[in-house]
Amino acid sequence: MTIRLSAAALPSLSETVPVPGYTRGDLSAGILHFGVGNFHRAHQAVYLDALFSTGCDHDWAIVGAGVMAGDVAMREALASQDWLTTVVDQSAEVSRAHVTGAMIDILPIADTEAIIERLADPAIRIVSLTVTEGGYFVDARGHFDPAHPAIAADGRSPSAPNTVFGLIAAGLQRRKAARLEPFTVMSCDNIPHNGVVAREAVSGVAGLWDAEFGAWIAQNVAFPNGMVDRITPATGERERALLKRDFGIEDAWPVFCEDFCQWVLEDTFSAGRPALEAVGVQFVRDVTPFEIMKIRILNGGHAVIAYPAGLLDIHFVHEAMAHPLIAAFLDKVEREEIIPMVPPVPETDLDWYFGEIKRRFANPKIGDTVRRLCLDGSNRQPKFIVTTIADRLKAGADVTGLALESALWCRYCAGTTESGKVIEPNDPNWDRLVPIALKAKNEPGVWLEQDAVYGEVARSEAFRARFAHALKALWADGTEAVLKRYLAGTL
């Protein structure tokens, strides 16, 4: 017998799994969150649920918002179960489910006036967002792009913007007019200095309407940088079926995630914040060392294993880690090229951290897919891999392993695995990447002409030579043969 998740079902569910340890009717919204997806519900919402269970800060509940068509299905699913979510934490040895209740509503999707009105509500003191690494409208130099068509459209329609950043600016404009203190804008996306990037986007849109207003936002609104970490795969029928089988819960959109969770956040807020330090959030003066550690070791590590696994038709990440050549490739590249470029991190042993990364990648319970790791390389490679290459080149250090990683990405973007299987589009720029990757088979240098990805790195003769050699070897001899040569030091 299974129980359908709902507020009314919580007493019955509490006999088998933990449920919110507070009266949800006592909650009121203090946070408006854009982009209610799996990561948000496994991360920020989990921390807040734990905080509310201590009896504290019940005026910091979450109300969701969204502007994308895909947000509609999430809203419908969560509305059908009173905004509750079942989160399943999975280690390799055990799975534990619990029901969270920190979210109390999601506004009608893309309802401009409803969203701006809620943003102007003085009860909303934090606006958080998870809109993916590629959702910040940045140009080839990594800065906000006011010429992007969606941003340009917002610039022409200050009363009815359609982007997240236009809506946030409009909410701040309304609060300023009403002489209300501004809310904090808190990015929870996996990009370096996400607060700085979010500030550029919000003040940039506002500046298209009124230059002084844009400057006011930049000077008066808090945009804390934060480092977030939890591997959270997509939800499918497999996860719904596992939840029913193992825990007897029917949830329209459960979240399965690893047992590891981390959030490091700069303590800079415009209008107060919940006491998240009580439930494990680490507040720091400068998040930069933690960002670099995570982005280079974890996210860079994901990229290192993703493309050889994709080319070898490996489906799950834990299966990639079970492949001896891929696991050894990860270990060698991390220890010899990536970790040496990570500055010291307060109270953190980098060898321990990398050990945790390998444990997490190898967790068979997660069901994380290689295809997800391969996704959106054109946005991820510059942040997760190319920055490390650039630092090594400046130091005059070897880049053989990272050049091979880049060549593996190029080979993957040619659109077929080594067995001849067609790779379905897996990047917003896929239609552009495939012909370049195919041309690079004979002219490797054309791949490096993507300035938005490689920038100055592409002008390094050392990197160009290493990349060209690796790519030609991959086409001639295949992934496994090339990995063996790299591991033997003969590539």
ABEGO torsion letter per residue (X at the ends): XBBBBBAAAAAAAAAABBBBABBAAABBBABBBBGBBAAAAABAAAAAAAAAAAGBGAAABBBBBBABAAAAAAAAAAAAAGGBBBBBBBBAABBBBBBBAABABBBBBGBAAAAAAAAABAABABBBBBAEAAAAGBBAAGBBBAABAAAAAAAABAABBABAAAAAAAAAAAAAAAGBBBBBBBBABBBBGAAAAAAAAAAAAAAAABAAAAAAAAAABBBBBBBBBBBBBBBBAAAAAAAAAAAGBBBABBBBBBABBBBBBBBBBAAEBBBAAAAGBBBBABAAAAAAAAAAAAAAAAAAAAAAAAAAGBABAAAAAABAAAAAAAAAAAAAAAAAABBBBBGBBAAAAAAAAAAAAABAAAGBBAAAAABGAAAAAAAAAAAAAAAAAAAGBBAAAAAAAAAAAAAAAAGBBAAGBBBBBABAAAAAAAAAAAAAAABAAAAAABAAAAEAAAABAAAAAAAAAAAAAAAAAEAAAAAAAAAAGAX
